[in-house]
Amino acid sequence: MFAVRQQVDLRAYNSLGITERAEHLVEIHSDRELVAALDMAAEHAWPVTVLGGGSNVVVTGSLPGVVIIMRSRGRRVLRRAPDALLIEGEAGENWHDLVNWTLDLGLCGLENLSLIPGTLGAAPVQNIGAYGVELQDVFHSLDALDRVTGEIRQFDRAACHFGYRESVFKQSPGRYVILRVRLILRRHAQVRVDYAPLDTAWEATGLHRPDPRVVASLVCHIRQSKLPDPAVLGNAGSFFKNPLVTRHQLNALKALYPDIPHYLQPDGRYKVAAGWLIDQAGWKGVRAGHVGVHARQALVLVNHGGARGEDILSLAKRISDDVHARFGLELEMEPQRLG
Ligand SMILES: Cc1cc2nc3c(=O)[nH]c(=O)nc-3n(C[C@H](O)[C@H](O)[C@H](O)COP(=O)(O)OP(=O)(O)OC[C@H]3O[C@@H](n4cnc5c(N)ncnc54)[C@H](O)[C@@H]3O)c2cc1C
């Protein structure tokens, strides 16, 4: 059974490296331990916070009650069809390790999502995405414990209400604890390399046959050259979502800013690059005390050391107010605020 630790420094449990305390903290390795931890919380009327790798949160104060860290491990092939495999993994599986395991099995579908920090269980929460691919493209189903009814419920893709960095789990924070996730991955390589800058990197290889392993290594290389390593410089990846605009709004913006990067979405709207907006507003590389905007990637806010969650949020507000004043667009924060 798990140990219950008290007054735990959360610095090692969030990729922004923010120092705040958890009143109690447990690391759970199975459904049984999770249920026991939730029972303990209910007995003491403690609030519950569930964390995977802490790579998409901003902790803004001490967390009362109990923080449950998902450490359940295990992954397996559930079903084999001639053209695809159904795989399943426990929530605490490291996402990038899972991607590598599927590549070793000769499967295709996760290569563009290589090197995203965090756990498998958190991946559906914001429908993780990168380089033109989202989790929902390969998603089959998941099991989650419903903390309202106490039942384990299966969610298929429709029940998850996936959207751009959205899902029913993000919309109902704290209600569901994701236990395990199932994905369908193809055996035959059919890679997607049309998203900048992956398209240029792929072309430079001179390869014509789709090869998921090559795509994965290009994605890793691009990410390592563009994004700060949280182990060196605290960050939570992209801090803002790319705003979605109508065609009419886009045309108005293009009249003023002909170079504005934009991507057509399946629903007919356009995603405008938030990083470009922040860069144009002059924030790239700006430092404000303990926090700042990364010098190479304007979408990433960083902790230069000793930052509080409120410092991060206050810089984020200054940036979004400025972007709104210049472009009339709202920037929405991507990580979840805790505390
Ligand atoms: C350098 C860097 C690069 C990144 N790049 C990308 C990217 O390209 N694309 C992208 O989409 N994201 C990216 N992210 C964000 C982050 O990696 C993902 O959102 C990831 O899925 C978070 O996983 P985690 O385990 O760290 O979640 P956490 O930060 O621990 O949790 C995030 C949210 O999910 C909830 N949660 C966690 N586990 C569970 C569970 N088992 N059940 C229910 N709720 C749960 C938490 O309560 C919290 O609300 C990046 C982050 C960093 C630091």
The ligand as a Tripos MOL2 file, in Angstrom:
@<TRIPOS>MOLECULE
LIG
   53    58     1     0     0
SMALL
NO_CHARGES

@<TRIPOS>ATOM
      1 C1          8.2370   21.0100  -22.9470 C.3       1 LIG1
      2 C2          6.7570   20.6810  -23.0820 C.ar      1 LIG1
      3 C3          6.2320   20.4440  -24.3380 C.ar      1 LIG1
      4 C4          4.8620   20.1310  -24.4870 C.ar      1 LIG1
      5 N1          4.3840   19.8980  -25.7420 N.ar      1 LIG1
      6 C5          3.0820   19.5900  -25.9080 C.ar      1 LIG1
      7 C6          2.5700   19.3340  -27.2110 C.ar      1 LIG1
      8 O1          3.2780   19.3440  -28.2080 O.2       1 LIG1
      9 N2          1.2400   19.0440  -27.3400 N.ar      1 LIG1
     10 C7          0.4180   18.9950  -26.2430 C.ar      1 LIG1
     11 O2         -0.7880   18.7210  -26.4330 O.2       1 LIG1
     12 N3          0.8750   19.2320  -24.9900 N.ar      1 LIG1
     13 C8          2.1840   19.5210  -24.8010 C.ar      1 LIG1
     14 N4          2.6680   19.7770  -23.5450 N.ar      1 LIG1
     15 C9          1.7470   19.7280  -22.3930 C.3       1 LIG1
     16 C10         1.7710   18.3750  -21.6430 C.3       1 LIG1
     17 O3          2.9410   17.6510  -21.9110 O.3       1 LIG1
     18 C11         0.5620   17.4940  -22.0170 C.3       1 LIG1
     19 O4         -0.6400   18.1790  -21.7760 O.3       1 LIG1
     20 C12         0.5510   16.1770  -21.2250 C.3       1 LIG1
     21 O5         -0.4760   15.3440  -21.6910 O.3       1 LIG1
     22 C13         0.3740   16.3930  -19.7210 C.3       1 LIG1
     23 O6          0.6190   15.1540  -19.0810 O.3       1 LIG1
     24 P1          0.9240   15.0890  -17.5370 P.3       1 LIG1
     25 O7          0.9180   13.6570  -17.1280 O.co2     1 LIG1
     26 O8          2.1500   15.8510  -17.2240 O.co2     1 LIG1
     27 O9         -0.3670   15.8250  -16.9470 O.3       1 LIG1
     28 P2         -0.4570   16.7400  -15.6410 P.3       1 LIG1
     29 O10         0.2130   18.0450  -15.9040 O.co2     1 LIG1
     30 O11        -0.0420   15.9840  -14.4540 O.co2     1 LIG1
     31 O12        -2.0370   16.9850  -15.5870 O.3       1 LIG1
     32 C14        -2.6770   17.7800  -16.5470 C.3       1 LIG1
     33 C15        -4.1740   17.7770  -16.2400 C.3       1 LIG1
     34 O13        -4.6840   16.4650  -16.3970 O.3       1 LIG1
     35 C16        -5.2290   15.9690  -15.1800 C.3       1 LIG1
     36 N5         -4.8490   14.5540  -15.0910 N.ar      1 LIG1
     37 C17        -3.6120   14.0170  -15.1290 C.ar      1 LIG1
     38 N6         -3.6760   12.6770  -15.0910 N.ar      1 LIG1
     39 C18        -4.9870   12.3510  -15.0280 C.ar      1 LIG1
     40 C19        -5.7000   11.1170  -14.9700 C.ar      1 LIG1
     41 N7         -5.0900    9.9260  -14.9750 N.pl3     1 LIG1
     42 N8         -7.0640   11.1730  -14.9050 N.ar      1 LIG1
     43 C20        -7.7320   12.3460  -14.9140 C.ar      1 LIG1
     44 N9         -7.0980   13.5460  -14.9680 N.ar      1 LIG1
     45 C21        -5.7410   13.5400  -15.0350 C.ar      1 LIG1
     46 C22        -4.6340   16.8170  -14.0840 C.3       1 LIG1
     47 O14        -5.5010   16.8950  -12.9620 O.3       1 LIG1
     48 C23        -4.4810   18.1590  -14.7850 C.3       1 LIG1
     49 O15        -5.7040   18.8490  -14.7740 O.3       1 LIG1
     50 C24         4.0290   20.0810  -23.3470 C.ar      1 LIG1
     51 C25         4.5700   20.3320  -22.0750 C.ar      1 LIG1
     52 C26         5.9220   20.6170  -21.9380 C.ar      1 LIG1
     53 C27         6.4890   20.8750  -20.5690 C.3       1 LIG1
@<TRIPOS>BOND
     1     1     2 1
     2     2     3 ar
     3     2    52 ar
     4     3     4 ar
     5     4     5 ar
     6     4    50 ar
     7     5     6 ar
     8     6     7 ar
     9     6    13 1
    10     7     8 2
    11     7     9 ar
    12     9    10 ar
    13    10    11 2
    14    10    12 ar
    15    12    13 ar
    16    13    14 ar
    17    14    15 1
    18    14    50 ar
    19    15    16 1
    20    16    17 1
    21    16    18 1
    22    18    19 1
    23    18    20 1
    24    20    21 1
    25    20    22 1
    26    22    23 1
    27    23    24 1
    28    24    25 2
    29    24    26 1
    30    24    27 1
    31    27    28 1
    32    28    29 2
    33    28    30 1
    34    28    31 1
    35    31    32 1
    36    32    33 1
    37    33    34 1
    38    33    48 1
    39    34    35 1
    40    35    36 1
    41    35    46 1
    42    36    37 ar
    43    36    45 ar
    44    37    38 ar
    45    38    39 ar
    46    39    40 ar
    47    39    45 ar
    48    40    41 1
    49    40    42 ar
    50    42    43 ar
    51    43    44 ar
    52    44    45 ar
    53    46    47 1
    54    46    48 1
    55    48    49 1
    56    50    51 ar
    57    51    52 ar
    58    52    53 1
@<TRIPOS>SUBSTRUCTURE
     1 LIG1         1 GROUP 0 **** ****
